[in-house]
Amino acid sequence: MKVTVVGAGAVGASCAEYIAIKDFASEVVILDIKEGYAEGKAMDLMQTASLMGFDTKITGSTNDYGKTADSHIAVITSGIPRKPGMTREELIGINAGIVKTVSSNLLKHSPNVIIIVVSNPMDTMTYLVHKTTGIPKNRIIGMGGALDSARFKYRLAEAMEAPISDIDGMVIGGHSDTGMVPLTSHATRNSIRVSEFLSENRLQQVAEDTKVGGATLTKLLGTSAWYAPGAAVSSMVQAIACDQKKMFPCSTMLDGEYGLKDICIGVPVLLGKDGIEKIIDIPLSDAEKAKMKESAEGVSKTNGLLEL
């Protein structure tokens, strides 16, 4: 099982590290346009192998897509990261050109590859890959919801002073500060609804803190976060590589599901060996439906900025 990670920055390197440590892939290829950068990251990571107990081979390459040939899964993290005060949408001009070029080059060498998009604005970049590659929609997946849900569970556990292993929750909608729809009505602690533990006001604060989770970290760090995004991607890659049929909220092309068409947005899906194997339709409250519609309108507006 060969996995390619395009972009050797903080997110890409963290993604490669977590995949390697889980030891389910035979090889991880890291690719970057900066001379020697991916090679250096790969060498540094390989020097942890004996210490961390993994046998995954990690190789780096400067812009040589031939090294990615026959990849089963490819992760696109390349693009400029957010700076404090920037929205994900402001990255569209530069990152669209990068993602378009990367996806085209990947498919030249791995025509059956499953692509996971991380680059921002993520829902729009996922839509771009759909519109410019023509590959089946099950093989194009946007990462955002897995990360947003992890942040939601973190905030719920914090509010309840509970271990995160007790918490289950999901965020759907667009991967943006205004587009996320944290499903507080579905969130549970050991199968008990979190509304039994937290007031409506506290739950609303949890939802708002979740929605600005990325911006909060960008302000603190001076750039985009990388540990949690890398971990989210690695979990998705593992679910596909190991055919786990695991449920994640992911950005996927909708064709009538949730009342939406011709849009990539976060909804729960099952991930297995073929990528997205099923879109899961879950009941939403009227308020959640309204928020989902508003989120979709925002994503569609950003999609309209693309030059296809």
C-alpha positions as CSV (number, residue, x, y, z in Angstrom):
1,M,0.0,0.0,0.0
2,K,1.6,3.2,-1.2
3,V,0.5,6.6,0.0
4,T,1.6,10.0,-1.4
5,V,1.5,13.3,0.5
6,V,2.0,16.3,-1.7
7,G,3.3,19.2,0.4
8,A,6.1,18.7,2.9
9,G,5.1,21.6,5.2
10,A,3.9,21.2,8.7
11,V,0.5,19.5,7.8
12,G,2.0,17.2,5.2
13,A,4.9,16.1,7.4
14,S,2.6,15.5,10.4
15,C,0.3,13.5,8.1
16,A,3.2,11.4,6.8
17,E,4.5,10.9,10.3
18,Y,1.2,9.6,11.7
19,I,0.6,7.3,8.7
20,A,4.1,5.8,9.1
21,I,3.7,5.3,12.9
22,K,0.4,3.4,12.4
23,D,2.4,1.0,10.2
24,F,-0.4,0.1,7.7
25,A,1.3,1.5,4.6
26,S,4.3,-0.1,2.9
27,E,5.5,3.3,1.6
28,V,4.8,7.0,2.1
29,V,6.1,9.4,-0.6
30,I,6.4,13.0,0.4
31,L,6.6,15.5,-2.5
32,D,7.4,19.2,-2.5
33,I,8.5,21.9,-5.0
34,K,11.2,23.3,-2.6
35,E,14.6,21.7,-3.5
36,G,15.6,19.0,-1.0
37,Y,12.8,19.9,1.5
38,A,10.8,16.7,1.1
39,E,14.0,14.6,1.0
40,G,15.1,16.2,4.3
41,K,11.7,15.6,6.0
42,A,11.6,12.0,4.8
43,M,15.2,11.4,6.1
44,D,14.4,13.0,9.5
45,L,11.2,10.8,9.8
46,M,13.0,7.6,8.8
47,Q,15.5,8.2,11.5
48,T,12.6,7.9,14.0
49,A,11.6,4.5,12.7
50,S,13.8,2.4,15.0
51,L,12.7,4.5,18.0
52,M,9.0,4.5,17.2
53,G,8.9,0.9,16.0
54,F,7.5,1.2,12.5
55,D,8.7,-0.3,9.2
56,T,6.9,2.0,6.7
57,K,9.4,3.3,4.1
58,I,9.3,7.1,3.8
59,T,10.8,8.7,0.7
60,G,11.0,12.3,-0.3
61,S,11.2,13.9,-3.8
62,T,11.5,17.4,-5.2
63,N,8.6,17.7,-7.7
64,D,9.2,14.3,-9.3
65,Y,5.7,12.8,-9.7
66,G,7.3,9.6,-11.2
67,K,8.1,8.7,-7.6
68,T,4.4,8.7,-6.8
69,A,3.5,6.1,-9.4
70,D,1.0,3.5,-8.4
71,S,-0.1,5.3,-5.3
72,H,-3.4,4.0,-3.9
73,I,-4.1,7.2,-1.9
74,A,-2.8,10.7,-2.4
75,V,-3.2,13.6,0.0
76,I,-3.0,17.2,-1.3
77,T,-1.8,19.5,1.5
78,S,0.1,21.9,-0.8
79,G,-0.7,25.6,-1.0
80,I,-0.2,28.7,1.1
81,P,-1.3,28.4,4.8
82,R,-3.5,30.9,6.6
83,K,-2.0,33.8,8.4
84,P,-3.6,35.6,11.4
85,G,-6.7,37.5,10.2
86,M,-7.0,35.6,6.9
87,T,-10.1,33.6,6.0
88,R,-9.7,30.3,4.2
89,E,-11.6,31.8,1.2
90,E,-8.8,34.4,0.7
91,L,-6.4,31.6,-0.3
92,I,-8.5,30.6,-3.3
93,G,-6.5,32.3,-6.1
94,I,-3.1,30.8,-5.4
95,N,-4.2,27.5,-4.1
96,A,-6.6,26.7,-6.9
97,G,-3.8,26.8,-9.4
98,I,-1.6,24.6,-7.2
99,V,-4.3,22.0,-6.5
100,K,-5.3,21.8,-10.2
101,T,-1.7,21.1,-11.3
102,V,-1.0,18.6,-8.4
103,S,-4.2,16.5,-9.1
104,S,-3.4,16.4,-12.8
105,N,0.2,15.2,-12.2
106,L,-0.9,12.6,-9.7
107,L,-3.4,11.1,-12.1
108,K,-0.8,10.8,-14.8
109,H,1.2,8.3,-12.7
110,S,-1.6,6.8,-10.6
111,P,-4.9,6.8,-12.7
112,N,-6.8,4.9,-10.0
113,V,-5.7,7.0,-7.0
114,I,-8.1,8.1,-4.3
115,I,-7.5,11.8,-3.6
116,I,-7.9,13.5,-0.2
117,V,-7.9,17.3,-0.4
118,V,-6.7,19.3,2.6
119,S,-5.7,22.6,0.9
120,N,-8.0,25.6,1.7
121,P,-10.6,26.7,1.0
122,M,-11.1,22.9,1.3
123,D,-14.7,22.4,0.0
124,T,-14.0,24.6,-3.0
125,M,-10.7,22.8,-3.7
126,T,-12.5,19.5,-3.5
127,Y,-15.1,20.8,-6.0
128,L,-12.2,22.0,-8.3
129,V,-10.7,18.5,-8.3
130,H,-14.1,17.1,-9.3
131,K,-14.6,19.5,-12.1
132,T,-11.1,19.3,-13.6
133,T,-10.2,15.6,-13.3
134,G,-13.5,13.8,-14.2
135,I,-12.7,10.8,-11.9
136,P,-15.5,9.1,-10.0
137,K,-16.8,11.1,-7.1
138,N,-16.1,8.3,-4.6
139,R,-12.4,8.9,-5.2
140,I,-12.3,12.6,-4.3
141,I,-12.7,13.4,-0.6
142,G,-12.3,16.7,1.4
143,M,-10.8,16.3,4.8
144,G,-12.4,19.2,6.8
145,G,-15.2,17.5,8.7
146,A,-12.9,14.9,10.4
147,L,-10.8,17.8,11.8
148,D,-13.8,20.0,12.8
149,S,-15.4,17.0,14.6
150,A,-12.2,16.4,16.5
151,R,-12.2,20.0,17.6
152,F,-15.9,19.8,18.5
153,K,-15.2,16.7,20.7
154,Y,-12.3,18.5,22.4
155,R,-14.5,21.5,23.2
156,L,-17.3,19.2,24.5
157,A,-14.9,17.3,26.7
158,E,-13.5,20.6,28.0
159,A,-16.9,21.9,28.9
160,M,-18.0,18.7,30.7
161,E,-14.6,18.1,32.3
162,A,-14.8,14.6,30.8
163,P,-12.3,12.4,29.0
164,I,-12.5,12.8,25.3
165,S,-12.9,9.0,24.9
166,D,-16.3,9.4,26.5
167,I,-17.4,11.9,23.8
168,D,-19.0,11.4,20.4
169,G,-20.0,14.3,18.1
170,M,-19.9,15.4,14.5
171,V,-19.6,18.6,12.5
172,I,-21.1,18.8,9.1
173,G,-21.4,21.7,6.6
174,G,-18.6,23.8,5.1
175,H,-15.1,23.9,6.4
176,S,-15.1,27.6,7.3
177,D,-15.6,29.8,10.4
178,T,-19.1,30.6,9.4
179,G,-20.1,27.4,7.5
180,M,-19.6,24.7,10.1
181,V,-22.7,23.0,11.6
182,P,-21.8,21.3,14.9
183,L,-24.5,18.8,15.6
184,T,-25.1,19.5,19.3
185,S,-28.4,17.7,19.2
186,H,-26.7,14.4,18.2
187,A,-23.6,14.7,20.5
188,T,-23.3,12.3,23.3
189,R,-21.3,11.2,26.4
190,N,-21.4,7.5,26.6
191,S,-24.7,7.4,24.6
192,I,-26.3,10.1,26.8
193,R,-27.0,13.4,25.0
194,V,-24.7,16.2,26.1
195,S,-27.7,18.4,26.6
196,E,-28.2,16.4,29.8
197,F,-24.9,17.7,31.1
198,L,-24.7,21.2,29.6
199,S,-27.0,24.2,29.4
200,E,-28.2,25.5,26.0
201,N,-26.0,28.6,26.4
202,R,-22.9,26.5,27.2
203,L,-23.6,24.2,24.2
204,Q,-23.9,27.3,22.0
205,Q,-20.6,28.5,23.3
206,V,-19.0,25.1,22.5
207,A,-20.4,25.3,19.0
208,E,-19.1,28.8,18.4
209,D,-15.6,27.9,19.8
210,T,-15.6,24.9,17.5
211,K,-16.4,27.0,14.4
212,V,-13.5,29.4,15.1
213,G,-11.1,26.5,16.1
214,G,-8.8,27.0,13.2
215,A,-8.7,30.8,13.5
216,T,-8.0,30.6,17.2
217,L,-5.0,28.4,16.6
218,T,-3.8,30.5,13.7
219,K,-3.9,33.6,16.0
220,L,-1.9,31.7,18.6
221,L,0.6,30.0,16.3
222,G,1.0,32.7,13.6
223,T,0.1,30.1,11.0
224,S,-2.3,27.2,10.4
225,A,-2.4,24.3,12.8
226,W,-0.8,21.0,11.8
227,Y,-1.0,18.2,14.5
228,A,-4.8,17.7,14.5
229,P,-5.1,18.2,10.7
230,G,-2.3,15.6,10.2
231,A,-4.0,13.2,12.6
232,A,-7.4,13.7,10.9
233,V,-6.0,12.9,7.5
234,S,-4.1,9.8,8.8
235,S,-7.3,8.4,10.3
236,M,-9.1,8.8,6.9
237,V,-6.2,7.2,5.0
238,Q,-6.1,4.3,7.4
239,A,-9.9,3.8,7.1
240,I,-9.5,3.5,3.3
241,A,-6.3,1.5,3.2
242,C,-7.6,-1.0,5.8
243,D,-11.1,-1.1,4.4
244,Q,-12.6,-0.2,7.8
245,K,-16.0,1.1,6.6
246,K,-15.5,3.8,9.2
247,M,-17.8,6.9,9.4
248,F,-16.4,10.4,9.0
249,P,-17.9,13.7,8.0
250,C,-16.1,14.5,4.8
251,S,-16.6,17.0,1.9
252,T,-18.1,15.0,-0.9
253,M,-20.0,15.8,-4.1
254,L,-23.7,15.8,-3.5
255,D,-26.4,14.9,-6.0
256,G,-29.6,15.5,-4.1
257,E,-28.5,14.2,-0.7
258,Y,-29.4,16.7,2.1
259,G,-31.4,18.6,-0.6
260,L,-28.1,19.8,-2.3
261,K,-26.7,19.3,-5.8
262,D,-23.5,20.2,-7.6
263,I,-21.6,21.1,-4.4
264,C,-18.9,19.5,-2.2
265,I,-19.7,20.0,1.5
266,G,-19.2,18.0,4.7
267,V,-21.7,15.2,5.4
268,P,-21.2,11.8,7.1
269,V,-19.8,9.1,4.8
270,L,-18.4,5.6,5.1
271,L,-14.8,5.3,4.1
272,G,-13.4,1.9,2.8
273,K,-11.2,0.5,0.1
274,D,-13.0,2.4,-2.7
275,G,-12.9,5.7,-0.9
276,I,-16.4,7.1,-0.2
277,E,-18.5,3.9,-0.2
278,K,-21.8,5.4,1.1
279,I,-23.2,8.8,2.0
280,I,-25.1,8.6,5.3
281,D,-28.4,10.5,5.5
282,I,-29.1,11.6,9.1
283,P,-32.1,13.4,10.4
284,L,-31.5,17.1,11.1
285,S,-33.6,19.6,13.1
286,D,-35.2,22.5,11.3
287,A,-32.5,24.8,12.8
288,E,-29.7,22.4,11.6
289,K,-31.3,22.3,8.1
290,A,-31.4,26.0,7.9
291,K,-27.7,26.3,9.0
292,M,-26.8,23.6,6.4
293,K,-28.6,25.6,3.7
294,E,-26.8,28.8,4.7
295,S,-23.5,26.9,4.8
296,A,-24.1,25.6,1.3
297,E,-24.9,29.0,0.0
298,G,-21.5,30.3,1.3
299,V,-19.6,27.4,-0.3
300,S,-21.4,28.0,-3.6
301,K,-20.4,31.6,-3.5
302,T,-16.8,30.7,-3.0
303,N,-17.0,28.1,-5.8
304,G,-18.2,30.9,-8.1
305,L,-14.7,32.5,-7.7
306,L,-13.1,29.5,-9.4
307,E,-11.9,29.8,-13.0
308,L,-12.8,26.3,-14.3
